[in-house]
Amino acid sequence: MELERAPKIRTLADQAFEKIVSAIVTGDLPPGSRISEPGLARALGISRGPLREAIRRLEGGKLVTRTPHVGARVVSLAPQELVEVYFVREALEGMACRLATERMSDDELDHLEAKLNQHARFLEQADGMAYFQQSADQDFHFLIARGSRNQRLSELLCGELYYLVRIYRYRTSVQPGRAREALGEHRRILEAMRRRDTGRAEELMREHIAIARGKVTTEKTPAQHDAA
């Protein structure tokens, strides 16, 4: 049994980073919007120092871009750029799922199933109109990427690409019932992983991302839930 890790101390910059990421993902700070440091500092109740550190982290994660004499803005992807991101995601997450199927322990797969059950309860509370939207350690895709035990792959999927995709994942499901469909797709992926069927697990993950890509590229207005 692994020893419990000491809880990480969250600095003001950490807290500001998480709150700004949440605002970007949910659309409170929509793509292309200008970031006002004085306004954000007041809204978050912190000084400009921790806020600037958080914004530098957002720039590093490609969620925020800075233009000389203009300032910082939330990233905004052109349709073709977004399609390219999702093709990259499909290939990398398919590979991560294949590796995780080989390398995750039964206990880890039990933990993944527990998370999906938690997502299902959330879905029932939301009357089927929202998927679980929470921190990375609760995220199905994030946990599988970590479970691949491939550091480079994990860094790609859990770093810049993860946060960038989250913005658009939150906005994908404009069609009724998509949240339940996404949960079902997650469960089928997990079933293949439990069978240690690497080929089928990778195939199902790639299909899941392809469906999400189709939703993103046809999406017209912001939805109120995460669908992939």
Secondary structure, 3 states (H helix, E strand, C coil): CCCCCCCCCCCHHHHHHHHHHHHHHHCCCCCCCECCHHHHHHHHCCCHHHHHHHHHHHHHCCCEEEECCCEEEECCCCHHHHHHHHHHHHHHHHHHHHHHHHHCCHHHHHHHHHHHHHHHHHHHHCCCCCCCCCCHHHCHHHHHHHHCCCHHHHHHHHCHHHHHHHHHHCCCCCCCCHHHHHHHHHHHHHHHHHCCCHHHHHHHHHHHHHHHHHHHHHCCCCCCCCCC
